[in-house]
């Protein structure tokens, strides 16, 4: 009975599998060749060469969590958007784009040459600033239409993208399948590069916020410490309170320093007084032998020299024998006036040296006065400190609470400072461990479509279903 039924339904049992195989064949042929490109990045999660500010070793759970978070971040919309921008900019600029714009993808927005130029500029701006699409904005709606038309939108990209950890290693593999081998290579490389840039920027921003927050805490703790210290100092000053172990020792140390400074000032005063006396003696000697330079006389002598030279030249040019005696006399006068001019010039130079000595003496006198003022100030400070130390034994009171508050504020400030410095050091090595170690290359042959296996499964599956149905 069952055989008769099967014979009657033989057309169905054969026809359905045949139709399924034919349909599968056409579907496979529509897909076309697909090319794969692979890139790899090193995370530094399991390597020992990365800079690590924490002494605690990472647990397997921590490593697994880090890889999971990293892969999720690489698959995130912000990163894929940056890759979409890169691919769209390539097709809009390059003479050989990977894909042709499909207007049927977005019918609500008209994409003409003007809109294409505007979209290119906006995409470059978005890529540089790493800004995401805001579909409420009309300009971002245009960009989304362009990405959709080129099939570079996030949803389409993620379908052919495969990101996973290379088993038991420090590497993450990035694979992309497309109809163009160069498109696949650019996609995986752009994904690695943009993720590294995005990750470093994101961590730097977060680190900057943390550093600013810790800096504010440090400033607040420093302000509290200064207030506590100022309160303690004012209390001690107003009540003439000094502790024997700290204040008295500090004042004794100050007295020692002041006495050393006093000795230095006394030595400086003696040296300056000796130098002033020596200069004064030199000035007195020069003043006796120095006559005041007569500037008017120098001018007259110069004029006389010029006149004598002119007369000599006139007589020489006349050629008369009778003027030779006159010329000889004029030359003697010229030599005499020249000697007078040299004497006057030497007198002026000596006067300048005399003025320079007087200036040096006046400068030393000023330094002497400053040294004496310093000595007077040091003497006053010494008298005050000695009086304070002499009477400190009878003026001590308990300042335990204020000392404890200052100590506590100091510890809190130092702890905050340590955390702030640690955060600053950590910010210097942010993102340095993540790097691309394998660049994606265009594949010279397409991936195997496994058409025979698919057709066999399609035919066998449809036959079994038809048999069960019959």
Secondary structure, 3 states (H helix, E strand, C coil): CHHHHHHHCHHHHHHHHHHHHHHHHHHHHHHCCCEEEEEEEECCCCCCCCCCCCCCCCCHHHHHHHHHHHHHHHCCHHHHHHHHHHHHHHHHHCCCCCCCCCHHHCCCCCCCHHHHHHHHHHHHHHHHHCCCCCCCCHHHHHHHHHHHHCCCCHHHHHHCEEEEECCCCCEEEEEEEECCHHHHHHHHHHHHHHHHHHHHHHHHHHHHHHHHHHHHHHHHHHHHHHHHHHHHHHHHHHCCCCCCCCHHHHHHHHHHHHHHHHHHHHHHHHHHHHHHHHHHHHHHHHHHHCCCCCHHHHHHHHHHHHHHHHHHHHHHHHCCHHHHHHHHHHHHHHHHHHHHHHHHHHHHHHHHHHHHHHHHHHHHHHHHHHHHHHHHHHHHHHHHHHHHHHHHHHCCCCCHHHHHHHHHHHHHHHHHHHHHHHHHHHHCCCCCCCEEEECCCCCCCCCCCCHHHHHHHHHHHHHHHHHHHC
